[in-house]
Amino acid sequence: MFEQGMTRLHELMIILYALSVLLYFFDFVQKNQKANRIAFWTLMIVWILQTIFLCLYMYDTGRFPVLTLFEGLYFYAWVLLTFSLILNKLLQMDFTVFFTNVIGFMIMTIHTFAPVQLESQAAAEKLVSELLLLHITIAILSYGAFSLSFIFSALYMLQYRLLKMKKWNERLWRLGDLGQLEKLSVVLNAAGVPLLLLSLILGLVWKTIKLPDVSWFDLKIIASFVLLFMYSAFLYVKVRRGVSGKTLAFLNTAAFLIILINFFLGSRLSTFHFWYS
């Protein structure tokens, strides 16, 4: 009964999510405030439903739902949606919400239609600990910050291209100015790096205690440190070298691709996160 109710809830969320993204796209192409308002409130309903599902899932399992790839995808989508709504409230940047939730919608669709892997969930139940929960939760929060930073860099490159082509229209001004877009991408990365570092420290401590036989050269561990290095390099070249503009945006995009590889492929090829596949 619980699983059937959750399935119906997911189907409703996917429909509402798709409707919101389509309305935001309509507003992006053909400036329409009514479509924008409906899209925003539809997205709020999706966020409420996602939050209800998280609470029900935690009540049913008795733990925080981040221990499998299936659960991690859902929490990642929830983090993206939450961050985008907060930024939209603070900065009134509708296009940020649109582009962020294109990613969120894809993540939710993968989560909804991917088969639930019972073996992974059973293994996760055996390995649950507060240290592990903190490690994964903080890692996903850092991924959320990096994802939004990528969105701002993508908008920067789009804005830069429109300016070079001298396309002076309403859409150009609604994207935000180049300086603001770059600043927001840097601020979000500056927030994400310490979160990722803290997550890695917790993860390594947990590995030492629970999985001492796993190699320190495991693909997941190496990829995570590569990710930390890339985002640290991003901050270094910005703060110490004064690099800005397209170069910084391209570096941010490359780092985000490492996130996707690390999140999806790294977990499947790793023996460290063997339950997370």
C-alpha positions in Angstrom: 0.0 0.0 0.0 2.8 2.4 0.9 4.8 1.6 -2.3 1.7 2.1 -4.4 1.0 5.4 -2.8 4.6 6.5 -3.4 4.4 5.5 -7.0 1.3 7.6 -7.6 3.0 10.5 -5.7 6.0 10.3 -8.0 3.9 10.2 -11.1 2.1 13.4 -10.0 5.4 15.1 -9.2 6.8 14.2 -12.7 3.7 15.6 -14.4 3.8 18.8 -12.4 7.6 19.2 -12.8 7.3 18.8 -16.6 4.5 21.4 -16.7 6.5 23.8 -14.7 9.6 23.4 -16.9 7.5 23.9 -20.0 5.9 27.0 -18.6 9.3 28.4 -17.7 10.5 27.6 -21.2 7.5 29.4 -22.7 8.3 32.4 -20.5 11.9 32.2 -21.6 11.0 32.2 -25.3 8.0 34.5 -25.2 8.1 36.8 -22.2 4.9 35.9 -20.3 4.5 36.9 -16.6 1.3 34.8 -16.2 3.2 31.6 -17.3 6.1 32.5 -15.1 3.8 32.8 -12.0 2.0 29.6 -12.7 5.4 27.8 -13.3 6.7 29.1 -10.0 3.7 28.0 -7.9 3.6 24.6 -9.7 7.3 24.2 -8.8 6.4 25.1 -5.2 3.8 22.3 -5.2 6.5 19.9 -6.5 8.8 20.9 -3.7 6.1 20.4 -1.1 5.3 16.9 -2.5 9.0 16.1 -2.6 9.4 17.1 1.0 6.3 15.0 2.0 7.8 12.0 0.2 11.2 12.5 2.0 9.4 12.6 5.4 7.3 9.6 4.6 10.3 7.6 3.3 12.2 8.5 6.5 9.3 7.4 8.6 9.0 4.1 6.7 12.7 3.3 6.7 13.7 4.9 10.0 16.7 6.6 8.5 17.8 9.5 6.2 17.4 8.4 2.6 20.8 8.9 1.0 22.4 5.5 1.3 21.7 4.1 -2.3 22.0 5.7 -5.7 18.2 5.5 -6.0 17.9 7.6 -2.8 20.8 9.8 -3.6 19.3 10.9 -6.9 16.1 11.9 -5.2 17.8 13.9 -2.5 20.0 15.6 -5.1 16.9 16.6 -7.0 15.3 18.0 -3.8 18.5 20.0 -3.0 18.6 21.5 -6.5 14.9 22.5 -6.3 15.3 23.9 -2.8 18.4 26.0 -3.7 16.8 27.3 -6.9 13.7 28.5 -5.1 15.8 30.2 -2.4 17.9 32.0 -5.0 14.9 33.0 -7.0 13.3 34.5 -3.9 16.5 36.4 -2.9 17.7 37.4 -6.4 14.5 37.3 -8.6 16.4 35.4 -11.4 13.7 33.3 -13.1 16.0 31.9 -15.7 18.2 30.4 -13.0 15.2 28.5 -11.7 14.4 27.3 -15.3 17.9 26.0 -16.1 18.4 24.5 -12.7 15.1 22.6 -12.8 15.8 21.2 -16.3 18.6 19.3 -14.5 16.4 18.6 -11.5 13.6 17.2 -13.8 16.1 14.9 -15.6 17.3 13.6 -12.2 13.8 13.1 -11.0 12.8 11.2 -14.2 15.9 8.9 -13.9 15.0 8.3 -10.2 11.3 7.5 -11.0 11.8 5.2 -13.9 15.1 3.5 -12.8 14.5 0.0 -11.3 14.8 -0.1 -7.5 17.8 -2.2 -6.6 16.8 -4.2 -3.5 20.3 -5.7 -2.9 21.8 -2.2 -2.7 19.2 -1.2 -0.2 19.8 -4.3 1.9 23.5 -3.6 2.0 22.9 0.0 2.9 20.8 -1.1 5.9 23.7 -3.1 7.2 26.2 -0.2 6.8 24.1 2.6 8.1 25.9 4.9 10.6 25.7 8.6 11.5 29.2 9.1 10.1 28.2 7.7 6.7 24.9 9.7 6.7 26.8 12.9 7.3 29.4 12.0 4.6 26.8 11.4 1.9 24.4 14.2 2.9 27.2 16.9 3.0 28.6 15.6 -0.3 25.2 15.9 -2.0 24.8 19.5 -0.6 28.2 20.4 -2.1 27.0 18.9 -5.4 23.9 21.0 -5.3 26.0 24.2 -4.8 28.4 23.2 -7.7 25.4 22.4 -9.9 23.9 25.9 -9.4 27.4 27.4 -9.9 27.5 25.6 -13.3 24.1 27.0 -14.2 25.4 30.5 -13.6 28.5 29.8 -15.7 26.3 28.4 -18.5 24.1 31.6 -18.3 27.3 33.6 -18.4 28.4 32.0 -21.6 25.0 32.4 -23.1 24.9 36.1 -22.1 28.4 36.6 -23.4 27.4 35.1 -26.8 24.3 37.3 -27.1 26.4 40.4 -26.3 29.0 39.4 -28.9 26.2 38.9 -31.5 24.7 42.3 -30.4 21.3 40.8 -29.8 19.8 43.5 -27.6 16.5 42.2 -26.5 14.4 41.6 -23.4 15.9 38.1 -22.9 19.4 39.6 -22.7 18.5 41.8 -19.7 16.6 39.0 -17.9 19.7 36.8 -17.9 21.5 39.1 -15.5 24.7 41.0 -16.1 28.0 39.2 -16.6 29.6 40.4 -13.4 26.7 39.2 -11.3 26.6 35.8 -13.0 30.3 35.3 -12.5 30.2 36.4 -8.9 27.4 34.0 -8.0 29.2 31.1 -9.6 32.3 31.9 -7.5 30.3 32.3 -4.3 28.6 29.0 -4.8 31.9 27.2 -5.5 33.4 28.9 -2.4 30.5 27.4 -0.4 30.8 24.0 -2.1 34.6 23.4 -1.7 34.6 23.3 2.2 31.5 21.2 2.2 33.1 18.7 -0.2 36.4 18.7 1.9 34.4 18.0 5.0 32.5 15.2 3.3 35.8 13.6 2.1 37.3 13.8 5.6 34.2 12.1 7.1 34.2 9.5 4.3 37.8 8.6 4.8 37.3 8.3 8.5 34.3 6.0 7.9 36.3 3.9 5.4 39.2 3.5 7.9 36.8 2.2 10.5 34.3 0.2 8.5 36.2 -0.8 5.2 39.9 -1.0 6.1 40.4 -3.5 3.2 39.3 -1.1 0.5 42.2 0.4 -1.4 43.1 4.0 -1.0 43.4 4.1 -4.8 39.7 3.2 -5.3 38.2 5.0 -8.3 35.6 6.8 -6.1 38.2 8.2 -3.7 40.5 9.3 -6.5 37.7 11.0 -8.5 36.5 12.8 -5.4 40.0 14.3 -4.8 40.3 15.2 -8.5 36.9 17.0 -8.1 38.2 18.8 -5.0 41.4 19.8 -6.8 39.5 21.2 -9.8 37.2 23.3 -7.7 40.0 24.5 -5.5 42.0 25.4 -8.7 38.9 27.3 -9.9 39.0 29.4 -6.7 42.7 29.8 -6.9 42.9 31.1 -10.4 40.0 33.5 -9.7 41.3 34.9 -6.3 45.1 34.7 -6.8 45.5 35.0 -10.6 42.6 37.2 -11.3 41.3 35.0 -14.1 37.7 35.8 -15.1 35.3 35.6 -18.0 35.0 32.7 -20.4 38.1 30.9 -19.1 36.6 30.7 -15.6 33.2 29.6 -17.0 34.8 26.8 -19.1 36.8 25.6 -16.1 33.6 25.5 -14.0 31.9 23.5 -16.8 34.7 21.0 -16.9 34.6 20.5 -13.2 30.8 19.9 -13.3 31.3 17.2 -15.9 33.6 15.5 -13.3 30.8 15.7 -10.8 28.4 13.8 -13.2 31.1 11.2 -13.9 31.8 10.8 -10.2 28.1 10.7 -9.2 27.0 8.2 -11.8 29.9 6.2 -13.2 32.3 6.4 -10.2 29.8 4.9 -7.8 29.2 1.9 -10.1 32.9 1.1 -10.6 33.9 1.7 -7.0 34.4 -0.9 -4.3 34.2 1.9 -1.7 30.6 2.7 -2.5 29.7 -0.9 -3.5 26.1 -0.5 -2.0 25.6 2.7 -4.0 25.2 1.2 -7.4 
